[in-house]
Amino acid sequence: VRSQRRSTALPPGPPGWPIIGNIFQIGKAPHRSLADLSRIYGSVMSLRFGSLTTVIISSPEAAREVLKTHDQVLSGRIILDPIRSIDHQDVSMAWLPSTSPRWRLWRKISATHMFSLQCLDATKSVRMKKVNELVTFMREICERGESVDIARASFVTSLNIISNTFFSTDLGSYDPRTSMELQESVVRIMETIGKPNLANYFPLIGFLDMQGIRKEMKVCSDILFTVFQGFIDARKNEKSSQNEIDLLDSLMNLVKENGSELNVNDIKHFLYDMFLGGTDTNSTVVEWAMAELLRNPKTMAKAQAEMDDVVGPNGVVQESDISDLPYLQAVVKETLRLHPPGPLLAPHKAETNVEVLGFLVPKNAQVLVNVWYIGRDSSIWENAERFEPERFLSGREIDVKGRDFELIPFGAGRRICPGMSVAMKTVPLILASLLHSFHWKLQNGVLPEGLDMDESFGLTLHKTNPLYAVPVKKRANG
Ligand code: HEM
């Protein structure tokens, strides 16, 4: 076995420069430049970023090998410098290696206390309430005949869903006059982690903080940690809970029960992951979906007609309606195919040498799965660049749950997004409520075909220019 492993070669890839390797060949849109390179070098390709060997996976077959067959060995994490700078890597569910007992404990806790069917049922009313508030806000915009930044508004909704689940209170506001500190910190942290950062590839220069990334990361993260600490202190001092039990109560009970394993610092870092993982991702998908629908008015009309049929023209969309709205679900899948918020998933790491489709993935290599490219590969998808939700309504059923490797926006295997179940309730509910309550048009007479779809790569793949859209009254109470 040993000699076989030794003879296995690294996957092919473009030649790189001494020391820096391929860093400067990647540019500002790595998912696109890596897609171009994989057309030349194949679906298992290797590059070098500084000292870091990186293997890029670009086909469903290769993704299955990485995320299923060799899942155990390839579920480590490459730690990015900003994460290290706030000491997040030793406590965070998102960054601990999957071999760590603490990672397993957090996955178990989140699966049982947050994302189980029973918990999702218990938090349904929170999602409904917060989405209704979004519609009320949109009604005010509609009355004034103004346009609205779709991502920003749905970010507030997502943030308030999470903050009410944990703390029974709103931390976001639609009113631009209120303090946006926490809201803005979450966005800035996501941007900061996603910035091109030489210190990710040359750890020794991290302390120089040449790009000011560590400083930014620390300032914004401290804002979040201080807010979380405030809630924890208030709960500790409360004699008996005034409210119904929320998730912070459950977490604090867990600390009492698992005293030696978990402490308050662990809770703060867990909350940090949940607030980062569960806000920007959702709102980005809503924004891309609305942008695609505004560019494809017939598709939007079809989705709205389905809702009129199922919910009734004057009804309010309930979460339980979503399962009866197959076209809406297809719109969400189609958006996730073309615009996965994590185009390269999160950076995996090989814990040992392993062979993938005949090539060596060496121990400590970074492994990135280009789900963005897989979603647009014309050998897999007909009219791959077109927004056609209908593709999901005929033929074999394709799911996003990590079983169909041609569509894996949440990843697959042991590192699959733990928040997938709640995201697949929240995103369709927000979208359905927006579409059912209003007609939509672009601002300043922009025509559907004139809407730009430029994207900016970061920890999530954003629309470069925020989508501003105008809600238009649909019916008497709309
Ligand atoms: C449409 C919405 C979402 C998408 C597309 C998405 C996608 C992803 C992806 C691609 C990963 C990395 C998987 C990998 O490493 O292979 C991930 C991880 C993660 N997501 Fe999500 N996510 C979404 C919503 C959420 C929500 C709502 C939450 C929490 C409330 C959440 C929490 C997390 C956490 C904590 C991780 C790290 C898990 C780990 O490393 O073990 N995500 N997500």
Residues whose N, C-alpha, C, O or C-beta is under 5 A from the ligand:
A	BS01	HEM	M93 A94 W95 D273 M274 G277 G278 T281 N282 V285 P341 G342 L345 A346 P409 F410 G411 A412 R415 I416 C417 P418 G419 A423
